[in-house]
Amino acid sequence: MFQHTPLRYAALILLAVGAFAQAVTAGYFGLEVLTEILLLAMLVLALDMVAGFGGMVSLCHGALMGVGAYAYAILTTKAGLAPPVALGGSIAVTGAAAWVIGAIGARSHGIYFIMATLAFGQMAYSYVFEAPIFGGDDGMGGIPRIDLSLIGLDLNDSRSFALFCLVLLGAAYGAAVLILRSGLGRSLTGVMHNEQRMRALGLTVWRVKADVFGLSGMIAGLAGALAAQHVMYISPGLLAWTVSGEALVVVILGGLGTLVGPMIGAAAFVILKHEVSNVTSHWHLVVGVLLIAVVMSRANGLFGWIESRWGARLERRLSDMTRKSDAEEITTDA
């Protein structure tokens, strides 16, 4: 079951303060980078729910993000729905699609589950790429942002939109924590550790996996709808398997099964990409070397490495305090 530790609370506070400070003080380019980080953080948060706590390594979460983006675009530009209604509809559509994928793939494990999700993602990409209603390979433009002028917010302003994404990321994180701490989340953890025992206890394993996969898909759909509003244009490339691959790299880089770690990984990944790309176009090579170093270190990502060092230092302090206390008691008795 997911638990917060003092270190995780501290990391969350630092991330929130840093993001808010960037949103308030940054220029246009800095705000665009911040929004990119927030959207990627939302996607990897959804992926970590199923991969880190359910053992379901997915290569279709990028496609689910694309489903959310296209659903929002269709509902606003084709169906004429108001953006807030379209946002809710896109989240629901993506959650339903993810539930179906989770239900079908629930009986497979390991590489077979990965390949099944990859197949679903590639099917979605191929269909969107060729379907005229989705604009084919030309994509779709003219996607509106939500109008929050009633509360004094103009989301066409980059700063306001970045703050809006930050608030929704916080809400998504809170929802993920509640899900993982619920009975459903505890059941998912039990299934990951011993599926046969949970099945013997009468648990409907496929339903647990499908439900969590569907809830995870809803968060990915939210990220997709916001991504569509961010650029106001979408293309089939959003559903490409490389998007899912990058999300998985970010989760591993940050720390699988920590929720906080993937968000740190998202910030590190985007910043590294922009900084290194100023020097060379081969920025993927640098990310690859960093990922290999993280894996070879046997630490659970960047945040896992920090947690292990923090935990070791805390254990040493507790051990020193215990020995000191025992020595004082012996001296007193003497």
HELIX and SHEET records of a PDB file:
HELIX    1   1 PRO A    6  THR A   25  1                                  20    
HELIX    2   2 TYR A   28  GLY A   54  1                                  27    
HELIX    3   3 HIS A   61  ALA A   73  1                                  13    
HELIX    4   4 ILE A   74  LYS A   78  3                                   5    
HELIX    5   5 PRO A   83  GLY A  105  1                                  23    
HELIX    6   6 GLY A  110  GLU A  130  1                                  21    
HELIX    7   7 PRO A  132  PHE A  134  5                                   3    
HELIX    8   8 GLY A  136  ASP A  138  5                                   3    
HELIX    9   9 SER A  149  ILE A  151  5                                   3    
HELIX   10  10 SER A  158  ARG A  181  1                                  24    
HELIX   11  11 GLY A  183  HIS A  193  1                                  11    
HELIX   12  12 GLU A  195  ALA A  200  1                                   6    
HELIX   13  13 VAL A  205  VAL A  231  1                                  27    
HELIX   14  14 PRO A  236  LEU A  239  5                                   4    
HELIX   15  15 TRP A  241  GLY A  254  1                                  14    
HELIX   16  16 VAL A  260  SER A  277  1                                  18    
HELIX   17  17 TRP A  283  MET A  296  1                                  14    
HELIX   18  18 GLY A  301  ASP A  333  1                                  33    
SHEET    1   A 2 MET A 140  GLY A 141  0                                        
SHEET    2   A 2 TYR A 233  ILE A 234 -1                                        
END                                                                             
